[in-house]
Amino acid sequence: MSLKQEVLAALTGAGLSPLHRFGQNFMIDAAALQTLVAELALTADGMVVEVGPGTGVLTERLLAADARVTAVEIDHGLHDLLAARFSALIPTRLTLVHGDCLVNKNRLHPAIIAAAASGPWRLGANLPYDVALPVLLNAAALPRPPELAVVTVQWEAAERLCARPGQDAWGASAAVLQAAGRPRLLRKLPPDCFYPRPRVDSAILRWEPLAALPDGFGRWCRAVFAARRKVVVRALRDHGVERAAAESACHACGIAADRRLEGLDAPELLALHRAVGTVAANTAVPGEEGVPL
């Protein structure tokens, strides 16, 4: 039986069909699954978080690698299917959670946060397109980010996250993820790797952390990138920084004030964020609270 036949049989047997509102495109390419699991390099009893396990084809392979899995599934029918399929491994090897991986669309589900706080963990998933970026960015910003993430995302999103300054795809999402770690494209996946077939290509993306993100960096980065085509001083002024303070911050981190913000790479943006915070702290009026960055 092919992987597609296996997925179809599982769905039919449970009286289910793919739901567009949940972005369900089930992986049916065995080689792609093998690549994903191999790249995760799981160790016995290691923790891995899976978002959107679907019918469990990846879950099965993660458990076969002797990993402990926390899987979050939003679809009630698929949650019940998974509960029946892996009943013998719940809760000793598999923690199965019914819920949205994102709370209010911008914060990871408490089960994911709890798994991350419990010790070293990895993120391995066929991510639904509409949650891929927020899941990755929120995971990278956790006090204990994943020691490795290997996930499938839309090809366009993968290109954006791996973009470099000066490229059209370069933006706040890439800057934040690259400030926290190193993303790398592993493999392009055509639509026929999934059921139902999406209208776009996908990719397997690998990300490994480098350093913890400073508090507020993601929010600050998104704000200043609203003026990405402006020179750095002008972009900072649009963000509420006085001209003298903006120029002082640029000087402190060796960035020419007339460079365009979109030309700064992740380390330069980190340095600028730090310098702006230092200048603001040194010039703050006693008794007044500054705006958090």
DOTORVEX-808865 format. One line per 2 residues: their letters; for each residue x, y, z of N, C-alpha, C. Coordinates in steps of 0.1 Angstrom, whole numbers, plus 2048, in hexadecimal, padded with zeros to 3 digits. Example, Ala and Ser with C-alpha at 12.3 -4.5 7.8 and 13.67 -1.06 7.14 Angstrom:
<sites>
as) 884,7C7,84E,87B,7D3,84E,884,7DF,84E | 880,7EA,847,889,7F5,847,881,800,84F;
</sites>
This chain:
<sites>
ms) 808,7F4,800,800,800,800,809,80C,800 | 806,816,7F7,80E,822,7F6,80A,82B,802;
lk) 812,835,805,80F,83E,810,802,846,80D | 7FF,849,800,7F3,850,7FD,7E7,847,800;
qe) 7E8,83A,7FC,7DD,831,7FF,7DB,82F,80E | 7E6,82F,816,7E5,82E,824,7DE,83A,82A;
vl) 7E1,846,825,7DB,852,82B,7CC,852,827 | 7C9,84F,81A,7BB,84E,816,7B3,844,81D;
aa) 7B9,838,820,7B2,82E,827,7AF,832,836 | 7B9,839,83C,7B7,83E,84A,7AB,848,84A;
lt) 7AB,852,840,7A1,85C,840,793,856,83D | 792,84D,834,786,846,830,780,83E,83C;
ga) 789,837,842,785,82E,84D,780,836,859 | 784,843,85B,780,84B,865,774,854,861;
gl) 770,853,854,766,85C,84F,76A,86A,84E | 777,86C,84B,77C,87A,84A,781,87D,83C;
sp) 782,88A,83A,788,88F,82D,790,89C,830 | 799,8A0,828,7A2,8AB,82A,799,8B8,82C;
lh) 79C,8C0,836,795,8CD,838,79E,8D8,834 | 798,8E0,82A,7A0,8EC,825,7A2,8F6,830;
rf) 799,8F8,839,79A,902,843,7A6,900,84D | 7AA,8F3,84E,7B6,8F0,856,7C3,8EE,84E;
gq) 7C2,8F1,841,7CE,8F0,838,7D3,8E2,838 | 7CB,8D8,837,7CF,8CA,838,7D4,8C5,82A;
nf) 7E1,8C3,829,7E7,8BD,81D,7F0,8B2,823 | 7EC,8A6,823,7F3,89B,829,7FF,896,821;
mi) 80A,895,828,816,890,820,815,881,81C | 817,87F,810,816,871,80B,822,86C,803;
da) 82E,873,806,83A,870,800,843,86A,80A | 845,85D,809,84D,855,813,85C,85B,814;
aa) 862,85E,808,86F,863,808,871,870,810 | 867,879,80E,867,886,815,865,884,824;
lq) 85D,87B,828,85C,878,836,869,872,83C | 86F,86A,834,87C,864,839,886,86F,83A;
tl) 887,878,831,890,883,832,88E,88C,83E | 881,88F,841,87D,897,84C,882,890,859;
va) 87E,883,85B,882,87C,867,891,87B,868 | 898,878,85D,8A6,876,85E,8AD,883,862;
el) 8A9,88E,85C,8AF,89B,860,8AC,89F,86E | 8A1,89B,874,89F,89E,882,8A9,897,88B;
al) 8AF,88C,887,8BA,885,88E,8B5,883,89D | 8AA,87C,89E,8A4,87A,8AC,8AC,870,8B4;
ta) 8AD,873,8C0,8B4,869,8C9,8A9,862,8D1 | 8AD,856,8D7,8A3,84F,8DF,89E,857,8EA;
dg) 891,858,8EB,88A,85F,8F6,88B,86E,8F5 | 88F,873,8E9,890,881,8E7,881,886,8E4;
mv) 87F,893,8E7,872,899,8E6,871,8A0,8D8 | 866,89D,8D1,863,8A4,8C5,854,8A9,8C5;
ve) 852,8B5,8C0,845,8BA,8BF,840,8BA,8B1 | 834,8B4,8AE,82F,8B4,8A1,822,8BC,8A0;
vg) 821,8C5,897,815,8CD,895,80D,8C8,889 | 801,8C5,88B,7F9,8C0,880,7FC,8B2,87B;
pg) 7FB,8A8,884,7FF,89A,881,7F7,893,877 | 7EA,898,874,7E2,893,86A,7DE,884,86D;
tg) 7E1,87B,864,7DE,86D,866,7E9,865,86D | 7F4,86C,870,7FF,866,878,80A,860,871;
vl) 80C,862,864,817,85C,85C,824,860,861 | 825,86D,864,832,872,86A,833,86E,879;
te) 828,86F,880,828,86B,88E,82D,85D,890 | 829,854,887,82D,846,888,83C,845,886;
rl) 842,84D,87D,850,84C,87B,858,852,886 | 853,85D,88C,859,863,898,85A,859,8A4;
la) 84F,853,8A6,84E,849,8B1,857,83D,8AE | 858,839,8A1,861,82E,89E,86F,831,8A0;
ad) 873,83E,8A1,880,843,8A4,883,844,8B3 | 879,83E,8BB,87A,83E,8C9,879,84C,8D0;
ar) 873,856,8C8,871,863,8CE,864,863,8D6 | 864,86D,8DF,858,871,8E6,851,87C,8DE;
vt) 845,87B,8DB,83E,884,8D2,833,88B,8D9 | 832,899,8D7,827,8A1,8DB,821,8A5,8CE;
av) 815,8A1,8CB,80E,8A4,8BE,802,8AC,8C1 | 800,8B7,8BA,7F5,8C0,8BB,7ED,8C0,8AE;
ei) 7E0,8BC,8AF,7D7,8BA,8A4,7CB,8C2,8A6 | 7C7,8CB,89D,7BC,8D4,89E,7AF,8CD,89A;
dh) 7B0,8C3,891,7A4,8BC,88C,79F,8B1,895 | 793,8B3,89A,78E,8A9,8A4,78D,89B,89F;
gl) 789,89A,892,788,88C,88C,796,886,88B | 7A0,88D,887,7AD,888,886,7B3,885,893;
hd) 7B0,88D,89D,7B5,88B,8AB,7AF,87D,8B0 | 7A3,87A,8AD,79D,86D,8B1,7A4,862,8A9;
ll) 7A6,864,89C,7AD,85A,894,7BB,857,89A | 7C2,861,89D,7D0,860,8A3,7CF,859,8B1;
aa) 7C5,85D,8B9,7C4,857,8C6,7C1,848,8C5 | 7BA,844,8BB,7B7,835,8B9,7C3,82E,8B4;
rf) 7CA,835,8AA,7D6,82F,8A4,7E1,82C,8AD | 7E3,836,8B6,7EF,835,8BF,7EB,833,8CE;
sa) 7E0,82D,8D0,7DB,82C,8DE,7E5,825,8E7 | 7EC,81C,8E2,7F6,814,8EA,802,81D,8EF;
li) 804,828,8E8,80F,830,8EB,80C,83D,8F2 | 7FF,83F,8F5,7FA,84B,8FC,7F8,847,90B;
pt) 7FD,84F,914,806,85B,913,815,858,915 | 819,84C,915,827,849,918,831,84E,90E;
rl) 82D,84C,901,836,851,8F6,830,85D,8EE | 823,85E,8EE,81C,868,8E6,813,870,8EF;
tl) 815,87D,8EF,80B,886,8F5,803,88C,8E9 | 7F7,889,8E9,7EE,88D,8DE,7E5,898,8E3;
vh) 7E5,8A3,8DC,7DE,8AF,8E0,7D4,8B3,8D6 | 7C7,8B5,8D9,7BD,8BB,8D0,7BD,8CA,8D2;
gd) 7C1,8D1,8C8,7C0,8E0,8C9,7C8,8E7,8BE | 7C7,8F4,8BE,7CE,8FC,8B4,7DC,8FE,8B9;
cl) 7E6,8FC,8B0,7F4,8FE,8B4,7F7,90C,8B7 | 7EE,915,8B3,7F0,923,8B6,7E4,929,8BE;
vn) 7E7,92F,8C9,7DC,935,8D1,7DA,943,8CC | 7CE,947,8C8,7CB,954,8C3,7D4,957,8B7;
kn) 7D9,94D,8B0,7E1,94E,8A4,7EF,954,8A5 | 7F3,956,8B2,800,95C,8B4,808,957,8BF;
rl) 803,94C,8C6,80B,946,8D1,80A,937,8D1 | 814,930,8D3,814,922,8D2,80B,91C,8DD;
hp) 805,910,8D9,7FC,909,8E2,804,906,8EF | 7FD,907,8FB,804,904,908,80B,8F6,908;
ai) 806,8EC,901,80C,8DF,901,81A,8E0,8FA | 81B,8E8,8F0,828,8EA,8E9,832,8F1,8F3;
ia) 82D,8FC,8F9,835,903,902,83A,8FB,90E | 831,8F2,913,834,8E9,91E,83F,8DF,919;
aa) 83D,8D9,90D,847,8D0,908,855,8D6,907 | 855,8E3,902,861,8EA,900,868,8ED,90D;
as) 860,8F0,917,866,8F3,924,86B,8E7,92C | 867,8DB,928,86A,8CF,92F,878,8CA,92D;
gp) 87F,8CF,922,88C,8CA,91E,88F,8CC,910 | 89A,8C7,90B,89D,8C9,8FD,893,8C2,8F4;
wr) 88F,8C9,8E9,885,8C4,8E0,888,8C8,8D2 | 881,8C1,8C9,882,8C4,8BB,874,8C6,8B5;
lg) 874,8CD,8AA,867,8D0,8A3,867,8C8,896 | 85E,8BF,894,85E,8B8,887,84F,8B7,882;
an) 84C,8BD,877,83E,8BD,873,83C,8C0,864 | 831,8BC,85F,82C,8C0,852,822,8CC,855;
lp) 828,8D8,856,820,8E3,85B,816,8E8,851 | 80A,8EA,856,800,8F0,84D,805,8FE,849;
yd) 802,902,83C,808,90E,837,805,91A,83F | 7F9,91C,844,7F5,928,84A,7FA,92A,858;
va) 800,920,85E,806,921,86C,815,920,86C | 81B,91D,860,829,919,860,832,924,866;
lp) 830,931,860,839,93C,865,837,93F,874 | 82A,941,879,829,944,887,82E,938,890;
vl) 82C,92C,88C,831,921,894,840,921,895 | 847,923,88A,856,924,88A,85B,930,892;
ln) 855,93B,88F,85A,947,896,857,947,8A5 | 84C,942,8A9,849,941,8B7,852,936,8BE;
aa) 854,92B,8B7,85D,921,8BC,86B,926,8BE | 870,92E,8B4,87E,934,8B5,87F,93E,8C0;
al) 874,944,8C4,874,94E,8CF,872,949,8DD | 870,93C,8DE,86E,936,8EB,87A,937,8F4;
pr) 879,937,901,885,937,90A,88E,92A,907 | 887,91F,903,88E,913,8FF,889,910,8F1;
pp) 88F,916,8E7,88B,913,8D9,88F,904,8D5 | 889,8FF,8CB,88D,8F1,8C7,89C,8F1,8C3;
el) 8A2,8E6,8C7,8B0,8E4,8C4,8B2,8E1,8B5 | 8A6,8DE,8AE,8A6,8DC,8A0,898,8DC,89B;
av) 895,8E2,890,888,8E1,88A,889,8DC,87C | 882,8D2,878,881,8CE,86A,873,8CC,866;
vt) 86E,8D5,85D,860,8D6,85A,85D,8D8,84C | 851,8D5,847,84D,8D8,83A,845,8E5,83A;
vq) 848,8EE,831,841,8FB,82F,83F,8FE,821 | 837,908,81E,835,90C,810,843,911,80A;
we) 845,90E,7FE,852,911,7F8,855,920,7F9 | 84B,928,7F6,84D,937,7F7,851,93B,805;
aa) 84B,935,80F,84E,938,81D,85C,934,820 | 861,928,81B,86E,924,81D,878,92E,817;
er) 875,932,80B,87E,93C,804,87F,949,80C | 873,94D,811,873,959,819,87C,958,826;
lc) 87B,94D,82D,882,94B,839,891,949,837 | 895,945,82B,8A3,943,828,8A9,94F,820;
ar) 8A0,959,81D,8A5,964,815,8B0,96C,81C | 8B7,974,814,8C2,97C,819,8BF,98B,816;
pg) 8C5,994,81D,8C3,9A2,81B,8C5,9A6,80D | 8BC,9AF,808,8BD,9B3,7FA,8B4,9AB,7F1;
qd) 8B0,99F,7F5,8A6,997,7ED,898,99B,7F0 | 88F,99A,7E6,881,99E,7E8,87B,997,7F4;
aw) 87E,98B,7F6,878,983,801,87D,986,80F | 888,98E,810,88D,991,81D,884,99A,825;
ga) 881,996,831,878,99E,839,879,99A,848 | 86F,99F,850,870,99D,85E,870,98E,862;
sa) 868,986,85C,868,978,85F,876,971,85E | 87C,974,852,889,96E,850,893,974,85A;
av) 893,981,85C,89C,987,865,89B,981,873 | 88F,97F,878,88D,97A,886,892,96B,886;
lq) 88E,963,87D,892,955,87D,8A1,954,87C | 8A7,95C,873,8B6,95B,871,8BD,961,87D;
aa) 8B7,96B,884,8BD,970,890,8BE,965,89B | 8B4,95C,89B,8B4,952,8A5,8BB,945,8A1;
gr) 8BD,943,894,8C3,937,890,8C6,936,881 | 8C8,92A,87C,8CC,929,86E,8C2,920,866;
pr) 8BA,926,85D,8B1,91E,855,8B8,919,848 | 8B4,90D,844,8BA,908,837,8AF,900,830;
ll) 8AE,902,823,8A5,8FA,81A,8AC,8ED,818 | 8A4,8E2,81A,8A9,8D5,818,8A5,8CF,80B;
rk) 898,8D1,808,892,8CA,7FC,885,8D1,7F8 | 884,8D2,7EB,877,8D7,7E5,86E,8CB,7E3;
lp) 861,8CD,7E7,857,8C3,7E6,84C,8C7,7DC | 84A,8C0,7D1,83F,8C4,7C8,832,8C0,7CE;
pd) 827,8C6,7C8,819,8C3,7CE,815,8B5,7CF | 81B,8AC,7C6,816,89E,7C7,81C,896,7D3;
cf) 824,89D,7DC,828,897,7E8,81D,898,7F3 | 812,89E,7F0,808,8A0,7FA,7FA,89C,7F4;
yp) 7F1,899,7FD,7E3,897,7FA,7DA,89F,804 | 7D1,8A7,7FE,7CF,8AA,7F0,7DB,8B3,7EB;
rp) 7DD,8B3,7DE,7E8,8BB,7D9,7E6,8CA,7DB | 7F0,8D1,7E1,7EF,8DF,7E2,7F2,8E5,7D4;
rv) 7F0,8F2,7D3,7F2,8F9,7C6,800,8FE,7C5 | 808,8FC,7CF,815,902,7D0,81F,8F7,7D4;
ds) 82C,8FA,7D2,837,8F1,7D7,839,8F3,7E6 | 83F,8E9,7EC,842,8EA,7FA,851,8E8,7FC;
ai) 856,8E8,808,864,8E6,80A,866,8DF,818 | 871,8D8,81A,875,8D4,827,87F,8DE,82C;
lr) 87D,8E4,837,885,8EF,83C,88B,8EA,849 | 898,8EC,84B,89F,8E9,857,8A4,8F6,85E;
we) 8A2,8F7,86B,8A6,902,873,8AD,8FE,880 | 8B8,904,883,8BF,901,88F,8C3,90E,896;
pl) 8C1,90E,8A4,8C3,91B,8AB,8D1,91F,8AC | 8D3,92C,8AD,8E1,931,8B0,8E2,939,8BD;
aa) 8D8,941,8BF,8D8,94A,8CB,8C9,94E,8CF | 8C7,950,8DC,8BA,955,8E0,8B7,962,8DB;
lp) 8AB,965,8D7,8A6,972,8D3,8A5,97B,8DE | 8A9,988,8DD,8A7,992,8E7,898,994,8E9;
dg) 893,998,8F5,885,99B,8F7,881,9A6,8EE | 875,9A3,8E7,86F,9AE,8DF,875,9AF,8D1;
fg) 87F,9A7,8CE,886,9A9,8C1,87C,9A6,8B5 | 874,99B,8B6,86B,998,8AB,861,9A3,8A9;
rw) 85B,9A8,8B3,852,9B3,8B2,858,9C0,8AC | 864,9C3,8B1,86C,9CF,8AC,86F,9CD,89D;
cr) 873,9C1,89A,877,9BE,88C,86B,9C0,882 | 860,9BB,886,854,9BC,87E,850,9CB,87C;
av) 852,9D3,887,84E,9E1,887,858,9E9,87D | 865,9E7,87F,86E,9EF,876,86E,9EA,868;
fa) 86A,9DE,865,86A,9D9,857,85D,9DF,850 | 854,9E5,857,84A,9EC,851,84F,9F8,848;
ar) 85B,9FC,84B,862,A07,844,86F,A01,83E | 86E,9F5,839,87A,9EE,834,882,9F5,829;
rk) 87B,9FD,821,882,A03,815,888,A10,819 | 886,A15,825,88C,A22,82A,899,A20,830;
vv) 8A1,A2A,830,8AE,A2A,837,8AC,A27,846 | 8B6,A22,84C,8B5,A1C,85A,8B0,A27,863;
vr) 8B6,A33,863,8B2,A3E,86C,8A3,A41,86A | 89F,A42,85E,891,A46,85B,887,A3A,860;
al) 88B,A2E,85E,883,A23,862,882,A23,872 | 88D,A26,878,88C,A26,887,884,A32,88C;
rd) 885,A3D,885,87C,A49,889,86E,A46,887 | 86A,A3E,87C,85C,A3A,87A,858,A31,885;
hg) 861,A2A,88C,85E,A22,897,85E,A29,8A4 | 860,A36,8A4,85F,A3E,8B0,86C,A42,8B7;
ve) 877,A3F,8B0,884,A42,8B5,888,A50,8B1 | 88D,A59,8BA,891,A66,8B6,89D,A65,8AD;
ra) 89F,A6F,8A4,8A9,A6F,89A,8B7,A6D,8A0 | 8BA,A75,8AA,8C7,A75,8B1,8CA,A67,8B7;
aa) 8C0,A61,8BD,8C1,A54,8C3,8C3,A49,8B8 | 8BC,A4B,8AC,8BD,A41,8A1,8CB,A42,89B;
es) 8D0,A4E,89A,8DE,A50,894,8E8,A4A,89E | 8E6,A4C,8AB,8EF,A47,8B5,8EF,A38,8B5;
ac) 8E4,A32,8B4,8E3,A23,8B3,8EA,A1E,8A7 | 8E8,A24,89C,8EF,A1F,890,8FE,A20,891;
ha) 903,A2B,897,911,A2D,899,917,A23,8A3 | 90F,A20,8AD,913,A16,8B7,916,A08,8B2;
cg) 90E,A04,8A8,910,9F7,8A2,916,9F7,894 | 91C,A02,890,923,A03,884,91B,A02,877;
ia) 90F,A06,878,906,A06,86C,904,A14,867 | 907,A16,85A,905,A23,854,8F7,A27,854;
ad) 8F4,A33,858,8E7,A38,85A,8DF,A38,84D | 8E6,A39,842,8DF,A3A,835,8DD,A2D,82E;
rr) 8E0,A22,835,8DD,A15,82F,8CE,A12,830 | 8C9,A0B,827,8BA,A08,827,8B8,9FC,831;
le) 8AD,9FC,838,8AB,9F2,842,8AB,9E4,83C | 8A5,9E3,830,8A4,9D6,82A,8B1,9D0,826;
gl) 8BC,9D8,827,8C9,9D3,824,8D1,9CD,830 | 8CB,9CE,83C,8D1,9C9,848,8CF,9BB,84A;
da) 8D9,9B3,84E,8D7,9A5,850,8D3,9A3,85F | 8D1,996,863,8CC,993,870,8D6,998,87B;
pe) 8E3,995,87A,8EC,99A,885,8EC,9A9,886 | 8EB,9B0,87B,8EA,9BF,87B,8DD,9C4,882;
ll) 8D2,9BD,87F,8C6,9C1,885,8C6,9BE,894 | 8CC,9B4,898,8CD,9B1,8A6,8D6,9BC,8AD;
al) 8E1,9C0,8A7,8E9,9CA,8AC,8E2,9D7,8AD | 8DA,9DA,8A3,8D3,9E7,8A3,8C8,9E7,8AE;
hr) 8C1,9DC,8AF,8B7,9DB,8BA,8BD,9DD,8C7 | 8C8,9D7,8C9,8CF,9D8,8D6,8D4,9E7,8D8;
av) 8D9,9ED,8CE,8DE,9FB,8CF,8D2,A05,8D1 | 8C7,A03,8CB,8BC,A0B,8CD,8B7,A0A,8DB;
gt) 8B7,9FE,8E1,8B3,9FC,8EE,8BC,A03,8F8 | 8C9,A02,8F5,8D3,A08,8FE,8D2,A17,8FE;
va) 8D1,A1D,8F2,8CF,A2C,8F0,8C3,A30,8F8 | 8B8,A29,8F6,8AB,A2D,8FC,8AC,A2C,90C;
an) 8B3,A22,911,8B5,A21,91F,8BE,A2C,925 | 8C8,A30,91D,8D1,A3B,921,8CB,A49,921;
ta) 8C0,A4A,918,8BA,A58,917,8AD,A59,91D | 8A8,A4E,923,89B,A4E,929,89A,A58,934;
vp) 88E,A5F,935,88C,A68,940,888,A61,94D | 88F,A63,958,88C,A5C,964,87E,A5D,968;
ge) 879,A51,96C,86A,A51,970,861,A4E,964 | 866,A4E,958,85E,A4A,94C,861,A3D,947;
eg) 857,A35,942,85A,A28,93D,85B,A29,92E | 865,A22,928,866,A22,919,85D,A18,913;
vp) 85C,A19,906,854,A0F,8FF,85D,A03,8FD | 858,9F7,901,860,9EB,900,863,9E8,8F1;
l) 86F,9E3,8EE,873,9DF,8E0,872,9D1,8DE;
</sites>
